[in-house]
């Protein structure tokens, strides 16, 4: 299992997996997983391990309810996202027309285009395509189809468990794939 795929390389505290107590953790701030401690993953200070353990503990009533609702993660076919010219900069990648300015467009980050967001809906939970694909890489993945009171999506897999921060609402230009209409893998 590639724990690094669940880390955020831009954040100092979560750019790589870490261990604490009996577990090893990985998170990018959107998906967090916890597995049995891996001896080759060192301990690290300054990470929110205690809060993660509260969310993932066996005694947490939210998690007990979620575990009754676990379903195999459905296999979905994701559409290719549409790429359109940035509406703000008209494809130039800069905010202004003046040649000496060079201010990068804040909407497209200087690329000149926007890529459509793909959302996967499973029961009452909506995740980005990136989150969905990372979860699908976990062996024996099962997900609760309702968010807990903290707003997280609970999941379990062979050797661990985790939570994901779901998308709160789909925007008009998002492509939404309904996993409820798919067959479990």
MIDOSE-1310 file (N, C-alpha, C; in nm, 2 decimals, decimal comma, always signed):
residues 185
xxxx	+0,08/-0,12/+0,00/+0,00/+0,00/+0,00/+0,09/+0,12/+0,00; +0,06/+0,22/-0,09/+0,14/+0,34/-0,10/+0,08/+0,45/-0,01; +0,14/+0,46/+0,11/+0,09/+0,56/+0,21/+0,12/+0,70/+0,16; +0,23/+0,72/+0,08/+0,27/+0,85/+0,03/+0,16/+0,91/-0,05
xxxx	+0,08/+0,83/-0,12/-0,03/+0,88/-0,21/-0,13/+0,96/-0,13; -0,13/+0,94/+0,01/-0,23/+1,00/+0,09/-0,17/+1,12/+0,16; -0,05/+1,16/+0,13/+0,02/+1,27/+0,19/+0,01/+1,40/+0,10; +0,04/+1,51/+0,16/+0,04/+1,64/+0,09/+0,19/+1,69/+0,09
xxxx	+0,25/+1,68/-0,03/+0,40/+1,72/-0,04/+0,42/+1,87/-0,01; +0,32/+1,95/-0,01/+0,33/+2,09/+0,01/+0,32/+2,14/+0,16; +0,28/+2,04/+0,25/+0,27/+2,07/+0,39/+0,38/+2,00/+0,47; +0,45/+2,08/+0,54/+0,56/+2,02/+0,62/+0,52/+1,91/+0,71
xxxx	+0,41/+1,93/+0,78/+0,38/+1,83/+0,88/+0,32/+1,70/+0,82; +0,26/+1,71/+0,70/+0,20/+1,59/+0,64/+0,25/+1,55/+0,51; +0,38/+1,59/+0,48/+0,43/+1,56/+0,35/+0,48/+1,41/+0,34; +0,48/+1,34/+0,45/+0,51/+1,20/+0,45/+0,44/+1,13/+0,56
xxxx	+0,42/+1,00/+0,56/+0,35/+0,93/+0,67/+0,43/+0,94/+0,79; +0,36/+0,92/+0,91/+0,43/+0,93/+1,04/+0,37/+0,82/+1,13; +0,44/+0,78/+1,23/+0,39/+0,68/+1,33/+0,38/+0,75/+1,46; +0,28/+0,70/+1,54/+0,26/+0,74/+1,68/+0,19/+0,62/+1,75
xxxx	+0,25/+0,58/+1,86/+0,19/+0,47/+1,93/+0,18/+0,34/+1,85; +0,06/+0,28/+1,84/+0,04/+0,16/+1,77/+0,01/+0,17/+1,62; +0,01/+0,30/+1,57/-0,04/+0,32/+1,44/+0,06/+0,40/+1,35; +0,04/+0,39/+1,22/+0,10/+0,48/+1,12/-0,01/+0,55/+1,05
xxxx	+0,01/+0,68/+1,02/-0,09/+0,77/+0,96/-0,04/+0,83/+0,83; -0,13/+0,87/+0,75/-0,10/+0,95/+0,63/-0,22/+1,04/+0,60; -0,20/+1,17/+0,57/-0,31/+1,25/+0,53/-0,26/+1,37/+0,44; -0,35/+1,41/+0,36/-0,33/+1,53/+0,27/-0,42/+1,64/+0,31
xxxx	-0,50/+1,62/+0,42/-0,59/+1,72/+0,47/-0,73/+1,69/+0,42; -0,74/+1,61/+0,32/-0,88/+1,57/+0,26/-0,91/+1,43/+0,28; -0,81/+1,34/+0,29/-0,83/+1,20/+0,32/-0,72/+1,16/+0,42; -0,76/+1,09/+0,53/-0,67/+1,05/+0,63/-0,69/+0,90/+0,65
xxxx	-0,57/+0,83/+0,66/-0,58/+0,69/+0,68/-0,49/+0,65/+0,80; -0,53/+0,54/+0,87/-0,45/+0,49/+0,98/-0,44/+0,34/+0,97; -0,32/+0,29/+0,98/-0,29/+0,15/+0,96/-0,21/+0,11/+1,09; -0,19/-0,03/+1,10/-0,10/-0,08/+1,21/+0,04/-0,02/+1,19
xxxx	+0,10/+0,01/+1,30/+0,23/+0,07/+1,29/+0,33/+0,00/+1,20; +0,40/+0,08/+1,11/+0,50/+0,03/+1,02/+0,63/+0,07/+1,08; +0,72/-0,03/+1,11/+0,85/+0,00/+1,17/+0,94/+0,09/+1,10; +0,92/+0,10/+0,96/+1,01/+0,18/+0,88/+0,96/+0,33/+0,87
xxxx	+0,85/+0,36/+0,94/+0,79/+0,50/+0,93/+0,82/+0,56/+1,07; +0,90/+0,67/+1,07/+0,94/+0,73/+1,20/+0,82/+0,81/+1,27; +0,84/+0,84/+1,40/+0,74/+0,92/+1,47/+0,77/+1,07/+1,43; +0,67/+1,15/+1,45/+0,69/+1,29/+1,41/+0,60/+1,38/+1,51
xxxx	+0,65/+1,49/+1,55/+0,58/+1,58/+1,64/+0,51/+1,68/+1,55; +0,41/+1,75/+1,61/+0,34/+1,86/+1,54/+0,23/+1,81/+1,45; +0,18/+1,69/+1,46/+0,07/+1,64/+1,37/-0,05/+1,61/+1,46; -0,17/+1,62/+1,41/-0,29/+1,61/+1,49/-0,33/+1,46/+1,52
xxxx	-0,24/+1,38/+1,57/-0,27/+1,24/+1,58/-0,38/+1,22/+1,68; -0,38/+1,29/+1,79/-0,49/+1,27/+1,90/-0,63/+1,29/+1,84; -0,64/+1,40/+1,76/-0,78/+1,43/+1,70/-0,81/+1,32/+1,60; -0,72/+1,27/+1,52/-0,74/+1,16/+1,43/-0,79/+1,04/+1,50
xxxx	-0,72/+1,01/+1,61/-0,76/+0,89/+1,69/-0,90/+0,90/+1,75; -0,94/+1,02/+1,79/-1,07/+1,04/+1,84/-1,17/+1,01/+1,73; -1,15/+1,06/+1,61/-1,24/+1,04/+1,49/-1,25/+0,89/+1,46; -1,13/+0,82/+1,47/-1,13/+0,68/+1,42/-1,14/+0,57/+1,53
xxxx	-1,17/+0,61/+1,66/-1,17/+0,52/+1,77/-1,29/+0,43/+1,76; -1,27/+0,31/+1,81/-1,38/+0,21/+1,82/-1,50/+0,26/+1,90; -1,47/+0,34/+2,00/-1,58/+0,38/+2,09/-1,65/+0,51/+2,05; -1,61/+0,57/+1,94/-1,68/+0,69/+1,88/-1,81/+0,65/+1,83
xxxx	-1,92/+0,71/+1,88/-2,06/+0,67/+1,84/-2,08/+0,69/+1,70; -2,02/+0,80/+1,64/-2,04/+0,83/+1,50/-1,99/+0,71/+1,42; -1,87/+0,66/+1,46/-1,81/+0,55/+1,38/-1,89/+0,42/+1,40; -1,94/+0,40/+1,52/-2,02/+0,28/+1,54/-2,14/+0,28/+1,44
xxxx	-2,21/+0,40/+1,43/-2,32/+0,41/+1,34/-2,27/+0,39/+1,19; -2,16/+0,45/+1,16/-2,11/+0,45/+1,02/-2,07/+0,30/+0,99; -2,02/+0,23/+1,08/-1,98/+0,09/+1,05/-2,10/+0,00/+1,02; -2,21/+0,04/+1,07/-2,33/-0,04/+1,03/-2,38/-0,01/+0,89
xxxx	-2,33/+0,10/+0,84/-2,37/+0,15/+0,70/-2,26/+0,12/+0,60; -2,15/+0,05/+0,63/-2,04/+0,03/+0,54/-2,09/-0,05/+0,42; -2,05/-0,01/+0,30/-2,08/-0,08/+0,18/-1,95/-0,09/+0,09; -1,93/-0,19/+0,01/-1,82/-0,20/-0,08/-1,81/-0,07/-0,16
xxxx	-1,70/-0,01/-0,18/-1,68/+0,10/-0,27/-1,72/+0,06/-0,41; -1,82/+0,12/-0,47/-1,86/+0,08/-0,61/-1,75/+0,12/-0,71; -1,73/+0,04/-0,81/-1,64/+0,07/-0,92/-1,72/+0,17/-1,01; -1,65/+0,28/-1,05/-1,72/+0,38/-1,13/-1,63/+0,41/-1,25
xxxx	-1,70/+0,45/-1,36/-1,63/+0,50/-1,48/-1,63/+0,65/-1,47; -1,51/+0,71/-1,46/-1,50/+0,85/-1,45/-1,49/+0,91/-1,59; -1,57/+1,02/-1,62/-1,56/+1,09/-1,75/-1,43/+1,17/-1,76; -1,39/+1,20/-1,88/-1,28/+1,28/-1,90/-1,32/+1,43/-1,87
xxxx	-1,25/+1,50/-1,78/-1,30/+1,64/-1,75/-1,28/+1,73/-1,87; -1,38/+1,82/-1,88/-1,37/+1,92/-1,99/-1,27/+2,02/-1,95; -1,20/+2,07/-2,05/-1,10/+2,18/-2,03/-1,15/+2,30/-2,11; -1,17/+2,41/-2,04/-1,22/+2,53/-2,11/-1,13/+2,65/-2,09
xxxx	-1,13/+2,74/-2,17/-1,05/+2,86/-2,16/-1,10/+2,93/-2,03; -1,00/+2,99/-1,96/-1,03/+3,06/-1,84/-1,12/+3,18/-1,87; -1,23/+3,20/-1,80/-1,32/+3,31/-1,82/-1,26/+3,44/-1,77; -1,17/+3,44/-1,67/-1,12/+3,56/-1,61/-1,01/+3,62/-1,70
xxxx	-0,92/+3,54/-1,75/-0,81/+3,59/-1,83/-0,82/+3,57/-1,98; -0,93/+3,50/-2,02/-0,95/+3,47/-2,16/-0,83/+3,39/-2,22; -0,78/+3,30/-2,14/-0,67/+3,21/-2,19/-0,53/+3,27/-2,19; -0,52/+3,39/-2,15/-0,38/+3,45/-2,15/-0,30/+3,41/-2,03
xxxx	-0,36/+3,37/-1,92/-0,28/+3,33/-1,80/-0,24/+3,44/-1,71; -0,26/+3,57/-1,75/-0,23/+3,68/-1,67/-0,35/+3,77/-1,65; -0,35/+3,85/-1,54/-0,46/+3,93/-1,50/-0,48/+4,05/-1,59; -0,37/+4,11/-1,64/-0,38/+4,23/-1,71/-0,32/+4,22/-1,85
xxxx	-0,36/+4,32/-1,94/-0,30/+4,32/-2,07/-0,16/+4,39/-2,08; -0,13/+4,46/-1,98/+0,00/+4,54/-1,98/+0,12/+4,45/-1,99; +0,21/+4,47/-2,09/+0,32/+4,38/-2,11/+0,42/+4,37/-1,99; +0,44/+4,48/-1,91/+0,53/+4,48/-1,80/+0,47/+4,42/-1,67
xxxx	+0,34/+4,39/-1,67/+0,28/+4,34/-1,54/+0,32/+4,20/-1,51; +0,27/+4,10/-1,58/+0,30/+3,97/-1,55/+0,23/+3,91/-1,43; +0,12/+3,97/-1,38/+0,04/+3,92/-1,27/-0,03/+3,79/-1,31; +0,00/+3,69/-1,25/-0,06/+3,56/-1,28/-0,21/+3,56/-1,25
xxxx	-0,29/+3,50/-1,34/-0,44/+3,49/-1,32/-0,46/+3,41/-1,19; -0,54/+3,47/-1,10/-0,57/+3,40/-0,97/-0,67/+3,28/-0,99; -0,75/+3,28/-1,10/-0,84/+3,18/-1,12/-0,78/+3,05/-1,17; -0,70/+3,07/-1,28/-0,64/+2,95/-1,34/-0,49/+2,93/-1,30
xxxx	-0,44/+3,01/-1,21/-0,30/+3,01/-1,17/-0,20/+3,02/-1,29; -0,24/+3,10/-1,39/-0,15/+3,12/-1,50/-0,15/+3,02/-1,61; -0,23/+2,92/-1,60/-0,24/+2,82/-1,70/-0,31/+2,86/-1,83; -0,42/+2,94/-1,81/-0,50/+2,99/-1,92/-0,62/+2,91/-1,94
xxxx	-0,64/+2,80/-1,87/-0,76/+2,72/-1,89/-0,80/+2,66/-1,75; -0,93/+2,62/-1,75/-0,99/+2,56/-1,63/-1,02/+2,41/-1,66; -1,00/+2,32/-1,56/-1,04/+2,18/-1,58/-1,16/+2,15/-1,49; -1,26/+2,10/-1,56/-1,38/+2,06/-1,49/-1,36/+1,97/-1,37
xxxx	-1,42/+1,99/-1,26/-1,41/+1,91/-1,14/-1,51/+1,79/-1,16; -1,46/+1,67/-1,13/-1,54/+1,55/-1,13/-1,57/+1,51/-0,99; -1,70/+1,49/-0,96/-1,75/+1,45/-0,83/-1,81/+1,32/-0,84; -1,78/+1,23/-0,74/-1,85/+1,10/-0,73/-1,94/+1,10/-0,61
xxxx	-2,07/+1,07/-0,63/-2,17/+1,07/-0,53/-2,20/+0,92/-0,49; -2,19/+0,89/-0,36/-2,22/+0,76/-0,31/-2,31/+0,78/-0,19; -2,44/+0,75/-0,20/-2,53/+0,78/-0,09/-2,53/+0,93/-0,07; -2,52/+0,97/+0,06/-2,51/+1,11/+0,10/-2,37/+1,17/+0,10
xxxx	-2,28/+1,10/+0,04/-2,14/+1,14/+0,04/-2,09/+1,18/-0,10; -2,03/+1,30/-0,12/-1,97/+1,33/-0,25/-1,82/+1,35/-0,23; -1,74/+1,29/-0,31/-1,60/+1,30/-0,31/-1,55/+1,34/-0,44; -1,43/+1,41/-0,44/-1,37/+1,44/-0,57/-1,32/+1,31/-0,64
xxxx	-1,30/+1,32/-0,77/-1,25/+1,20/-0,84/-1,11/+1,16/-0,78; -1,03/+1,25/-0,74/-0,90/+1,22/-0,69/-0,91/+1,15/-0,56; -1,00/+1,19/-0,47/-1,02/+1,12/-0,34/-1,08/+0,98/-0,37; -1,17/+0,97/-0,46/-1,23/+0,84/-0,50/-1,13/+0,74/-0,55
xxxx	-1,04/+0,79/-0,64/-0,94/+0,70/-0,69/-0,84/+0,65/-0,59; -0,80/+0,74/-0,49/-0,71/+0,70/-0,39/-0,78/+0,60/-0,30; -0,91/+0,62/-0,26/-0,98/+0,52/-0,18/-0,99/+0,39/-0,26; -1,02/+0,39/-0,38/-1,03/+0,27/-0,46/-0,90/+0,19/-0,47
xxxx	-0,79/+0,25/-0,44/-0,66/+0,18/-0,44/-0,64/+0,10/-0,31; -0,72/+0,12/-0,21/-0,71/+0,05/-0,08/-0,77/-0,09/-0,09; -0,71/-0,19/-0,04/-0,76/-0,33/-0,05/-0,88/-0,35/+0,03; -0,99/-0,41/-0,02/-1,11/-0,44/+0,05/-1,18/-0,31/+0,10
xxxx	-1,17/-0,20/+0,03/-1,23/-0,08/+0,08/-1,39/-0,09/+0,09; -1,44/-0,04/+0,20/-1,58/-0,02/+0,23/-1,60/+0,12/+0,28; -1,71/+0,18/+0,24/-1,74/+0,32/+0,28/-1,88/+0,34/+0,33; -1,89/+0,42/+0,43/-2,02/+0,46/+0,48/-2,09/+0,55/+0,39
xxxx	-2,21/+0,53/+0,36/-2,28/+0,62/+0,26/-2,34/+0,74/+0,31; -2,32/+0,77/+0,44/-2,37/+0,89/+0,51/-2,26/+0,95/+0,59; -2,25/+1,08/+0,59/-2,15/+1,16/+0,66/-2,18/+1,15/+0,81; -2,07/+1,15/+0,89/-2,09/+1,15/+1,04/-2,12/+1,29/+1,08
xxxx	-2,14/+1,31/+1,21/-2,17/+1,44/+1,26/-2,06/+1,55/+1,25; -1,94/+1,50/+1,23/-1,83/+1,59/+1,20/-1,82/+1,62/+1,05; -1,91/+1,57/+0,97/-1,91/+1,59/+0,83/-1,82/+1,50/+0,75; -1,75/+1,41/+0,81/-1,66/+1,32/+0,75/-1,72/+1,20/+0,69
xxxx	-1,66/+1,14/+0,59/-1,70/+1,01/+0,53/-1,61/+0,91/+0,59; -1,66/+0,81/+0,66/-1,59/+0,70/+0,72/-1,57/+0,59/+0,63; -1,45/+0,52/+0,63/-1,42/+0,41/+0,55/-1,33/+0,31/+0,62; -1,34/+0,19/+0,58/-1,25/+0,08/+0,64/-1,19/+0,01/+0,52
xxxx	-1,07/-0,05/+0,54/-1,01/-0,13/+0,44/-0,92/-0,24/+0,51; -0,88/-0,33/+0,43/-0,79/-0,44/+0,49/-0,67/-0,38/+0,55; -0,66/-0,39/+0,69/-0,55/-0,33/+0,76/-0,56/-0,19/+0,81; -0,67/-0,13/+0,79/-0,69/+0,01/+0,84/-0,82/+0,07/+0,83
xxxx	-0,83/+0,20/+0,86/-0,95/+0,27/+0,85/-0,92/+0,42/+0,82; -1,02/+0,50/+0,79/-0,99/+0,64/+0,76/-1,11/+0,72/+0,75; -1,09/+0,85/+0,73/-1,20/+0,94/+0,70/-1,16/+1,03/+0,58; -1,26/+1,08/+0,52/-1,24/+1,17/+0,41/-1,33/+1,29/+0,43
xxxx	-1,28/+1,41/+0,39/-1,36/+1,53/+0,39/-1,44/+1,54/+0,26; -1,57/+1,52/+0,26/-1,64/+1,52/+0,14/-1,66/+1,66/+0,08; -1,70/+1,66/-0,04/-1,74/+1,79/-0,11/-1,87/+1,83/-0,05; -1,89/+1,95/-0,02/-2,02/+1,99/+0,05/-2,13/+2,01/-0,05
xxxx	-2,10/+2,06/-0,17/-2,20/+2,07/-0,27/-2,13/+2,07/-0,41; -2,21/+2,03/-0,51/-2,16/+2,03/-0,65/-2,19/+2,16/-0,71; -2,10/+2,22/-0,79/-2,12/+2,34/-0,86/-2,18/+2,31/-0,99; -2,24/+2,41/-1,05/-2,31/+2,39/-1,18/-2,23/+2,33/-1,29
xxxx	-2,10/+2,36/-1,30/-2,02/+2,31/-1,40/-1,94/+2,18/-1,37; -1,97/+2,13/-1,25/-1,91/+2,00/-1,21/-1,97/+1,89/-1,28; -1,90/+1,78/-1,31/-1,96/+1,66/-1,36/-1,98/+1,56/-1,24; -2,10/+1,52/-1,22/-2,13/+1,44/-1,10/-2,16/+1,30/-1,15
xxxx	-2,09/+1,20/-1,10/-2,11/+1,06/-1,13/-2,18/+1,00/-1,01; -2,29/+0,93/-1,04/-2,37/+0,87/-0,93/-2,32/+0,72/-0,91; -2,24/+0,70/-0,81/-2,19/+0,56/-0,78/-2,30/+0,47/-0,74; -2,42/+0,53/-0,69/-2,53/+0,45/-0,65/-2,59/+0,37/-0,76
xxxx	-2,56/+0,41/-0,88/-2,61/+0,34/-1,00/-2,51/+0,24/-1,06; -2,39/+0,23/-0,99/-2,29/+0,14/-1,04/-2,29/+0,00/-0,96; -2,23/-0,10/-1,01/-2,22/-0,23/-0,94/-2,10/-0,23/-0,85; -2,11/-0,28/-0,73/-1,99/-0,29/-0,64/-1,88/-0,37/-0,70
x	-1,75/-0,33/-0,68/-1,64/-0,40/-0,73/-1,62/-0,54/-0,67
